[in-house]
Amino acid sequence: MPIVPSQGQGGAGEILALYPLFAALSTRFDLEVKERGSLINGSPCAAALAADAALAARRRIEMAHKVFALSIEAFRAPLEHYDAALDGLWGDEQEAAALQGLREHLVGAGDGRRNYQAPVSYRIVPRVLGQAHRALSGAERAATVSLASISDNPVYIPPDEAHPLGRCISTGGYHNAMATPALDDLAAIWADICLLCDRHASKLLNGKVSLLPDLLMADRHWADSDGHGNVGYVPMAITGYLEQAKLAAQRTFIPGTESAGAGQDDVATTAFLAWTKEATAGRCLDAAMAMLAMIASQALYVTGREAPPALRPFVADIRAIVPPVRDDRVLGPELARLSEWFTGKVFEA
């Protein structure tokens, strides 16, 4: 098994599979070749990957609360869509957590809001983020159980009256059947949240829908020109990240293999495949959220509004990397840095 870099490589360290340390050890025992793999299988790595994904997911969801609260404020969506009365009415603790997370960031939100419902992509934010909380709960449970249990192969059973020396029982412990679907669920919700980023960004830029300056242009002189500061093109990039996330979020099925040749290893482990896809979808979401956050910041700028108090430091961080767009400039490098900043916050130690 190779060394496996963590999702947070460069920011939160690495997860290392210690196979090289045990490869030589396996040759010291009188084992058949096909049994040596029992000393070096991937169960501990699968547990570590599930834990890595769960820790990052919690921070990613916290970031999503901020980004969508900022978009809600920028759009002037009615606050009734996130009312506390829905917490109990919907009857789901995960959706209630999402509603509460949004409301915390919208305390002190401005007036002058739309007097009719916002588009569906705004109204379903709590329910989609509720599913993110649900997926996080599954990932945390998978990580907790995996890290606390003995799921390797073989497992040692302590002595009892019938077996005074204890027992070693061969299992399929390297196959962590709990971790893989938990990772798949995270990847799937990251793709769905990317879709909301795509829709919110497009709605904010469409003046007929948002009732904001079309393409969020800063002044009338600029609006009369052909320039739009490239802000209007940002949703195209979000769409690209959305499509990448959707491809990565395909379900992980158990793959077969007879490549070991011994006949024993006829099924490959799945956790490494699922984790790689979840990592890809998560980074796509980081980029999509960064771009939506920049567009929402621009919407507040061109209308001369402040963010709610809880979001003002967040807006200041965004504008330190991507200042408000006043005239045409190339935004790509700035948005790349903002995306990296988002990922850095997700994997912050």
Stockholm file with secondary structure:
# STOCKHOLM 1.0

chainA/1-349         MPIVPSQGQGGAGEILALYPLFAALSTRFDLEVKERGSLINGSPCAAALAADAALAARRRIEMAHKVFALSIEAFRAPLEHYDAALDGLWGDEQEAAALQGLREHLVGAGDGRRNYQAPVSYRIVPRVLGQAHRALSGAERAATVSLASISDNPVYIPPDEAHPLGRCISTGGYHNAMATPALDDLAAIWADICLLCDRHASKLLNGKVSLLPDLLMADRHWADSDGHGNVGYVPMAITGYLEQAKLAAQRTFIPGTESAGAGQDDVATTAFLAWTKEATAGRCLDAAMAMLAMIASQALYVTGREAPPALRPFVADIRAIVPPVRDDRVLGPELARLSEWFTGKVFEA
#=GR chainA/1-349 SS CCCCCCTTTTTSCCCCCCHHHHHTGGGGSCCCHHHHGGGSCSHHHHHHHHHHHHHHHHHHHHHHHHHHHHHHHHHTCCGGGGCTHHHHHHTCHHHHHHHHHHHHHHTTCCSCCCSSCCCHHHHTHHHHHHHHHHHHHHHHHHHHHHHHSCCSSSEEECCCSSCTTCEEECCCTTCCTTHHHHHHHHHHHHHHHHHHHHHHHHHHHCHHHHCSCGGGCSCHHHHHSSCCTTGGGHHHHHHHHHHHHHHHTSCCCCCBCCTTSSSSCCBCCCHHHHHHHHHHHHHHHHHHHHHHHHHHHHHHHHTTCCCCGGGHHHHHHHHHHSCCCCSCCCCHHHHHHHHHHHHHHHTCC
#=GC SS_cons         CCCCCCTTTTTSCCCCCCHHHHHTGGGGSCCCHHHHGGGSCSHHHHHHHHHHHHHHHHHHHHHHHHHHHHHHHHHTCCGGGGCTHHHHHHTCHHHHHHHHHHHHHHTTCCSCCCSSCCCHHHHTHHHHHHHHHHHHHHHHHHHHHHHHSCCSSSEEECCCSSCTTCEEECCCTTCCTTHHHHHHHHHHHHHHHHHHHHHHHHHHHCHHHHCSCGGGCSCHHHHHSSCCTTGGGHHHHHHHHHHHHHHHTSCCCCCBCCTTSSSSCCBCCCHHHHHHHHHHHHHHHHHHHHHHHHHHHHHHHHTTCCCCGGGHHHHHHHHHHSCCCCSCCCCHHHHHHHHHHHHHHHTCC
//
